[in-house]
Amino acid sequence: MRFENSWLLLLGVILPFIIYHYLKRNYAGKLKFSSLNTLKQLPPSKSVYLRHSLIVLRSLCILLLIVAIARPQSGKKTTEIISEGVDIMLVLDTSGSMQALDFEIEGERINRLEVVKKVVADFIAGRENDRLGMVVFADQAFTQCPLTLDHGVMLEFLDKVQIGMAGDGTAIGSAIGTAVKRLKDIKAKSKVVILLTDGRNNSGRLTPEKAAEIAHKYGIKIYTIGAGTKGQAPFLVNSFFGKRYVYQRVDLDEDTLKQIADISGGQYFRATDTESLKKIYTKIDKMEKSEVKVKEYMEYNELF
């Protein structure tokens, strides 16, 4: 419920003045008597208790008139959302090198994949109007989750992603090819692949460059992210003396990732720590925005 002319309710401030004027007029004596002792001995009439009923009724009438001219209304509001979403395939590397402990969360060393999963989960939560899907790859590539608007299901599939679930190589071309298959026949405002890897292509029959050309043919843009510190990265391994850190050189093929992005009209990013990875997904999120139009319809009934 609402009042169309709510400002008119301010007229209610005149009621105290009306009541005050009434009381002043009725209690100001106009006839003078030498003594009221005799009159005081008379039993009071029942009408005495109703002597103020007239001003009460008049005040109530004025109050209701004020409420009426303020136009009270009841009704409902309907909101229609028209969205031209972006279809996005998230392509994640699950090879053994993603076990490197060069990323941190709140001061604790976490392997690359776990950090990526957390950042990607935040990215998914912010794309409520878009269809999202996921491809995981290593030696092989397969669809972990097809395109969906059910982001709850998407997050469940993301939570199940583990290192080694697709082998131990790095088939970047096959991963792009699998994502392109999911997007090529879809009608959407924009079709995007976000590929994250920490290695170089060493498996699969399809080369990354050829896969990027196919993606470009179907109007699919590829953003590539190279993950990992520069130089050597620490790995936790079991040894004769227990668990210890072993440092290995990062084998990231940045040239190929840049070429994939250039061919498809996307962009290459390098993530060397958790904060830079967050900033990359935030930047991509801003670059690929959905167009959302909101229309509101209001229907009211007059209650005056």
URCORCOR-V813373 format. One line per field, one symbol per residue. ss: DSSP state (~ for helix, > for strand, _ for the rest). psi: psi as a letter, one per 20 degrees, with the letter a starting at -180 (. if undefined). burial: I if it has 9 or more other C-alpha atoms within 8 Angstrom, else O. A space follows every 50 residues. Layout:
ss: ???
psi: ???
burial: ???
This chain:
ss: _>>__~~~~~~~~~~~~~~~~~~~~~~_________~~~~_____~~~~~ __~~~~~~~~~~~~~~~~~__>>>>>>>>>>>>>_>>>>>>>>__~~~~_ __>>>__>>>_~~~~~~~~~~~~~~______>>>>>>___>>>>>>>>__ ~~~~~~~~~____________~~~~~~~~~~~~______>>>>>>>>___ _______~~~~~~~~~~__>>>>>>>>____>>>>>>>>__>>>>>>>>_ ___~~~~~~~~~~~__>>>>>__~~~~~~~~~~~~~~___>>>>>>>>>> >>__
psi: qrpgmhhiiiiiiighhggghghghhioqhppqhqjgghhiqpqqhihij hjhghgggghggghgghgiimpqqbqpppppopnrpppppoppkrhiiiq ljqqolippqqgghggggghghgghjlhjqpqrppqqdhrprohprpqin iggghghhhipqpiikbjbnmgghgggghhhhhhjpoqgqpqpopprjbq pjrqhpqhghhhggghhjkppppqpoqqrpcqqpqoqprhjaprpppqpp mpnhgghhgggggijbqqqpoirgghgghghgghghhmqqoppppppppq ppj.
burial: OOIOIOOIIOOOOOIOOIIOOIOOOOOOOOOOOOOOOOOOOOOOOOOOOO OOOOIOOOIOOIIOOIIIIIIIIIIOOOOOOOIIIIIIIIIIIIIIOIII IIIIIOOOIIIIIOIIIOIIIOIIOOOOIIIIIIIIIIIIIIIIIIIIIO IOOIIOIIOOIOIIOIIIIIIIIIIIIIIIOIIIOOOIOOIIIIIIIIII IOIIOIIIIIIIIIIIOOIIIIIIIIIIIOOIIIIIOOOOOOOOOOOOOI OOIOOIIIIIIIIIIIIIIIIIIIOIIIOIIIOOIOOOOIOIOOOOOOOO OOOO
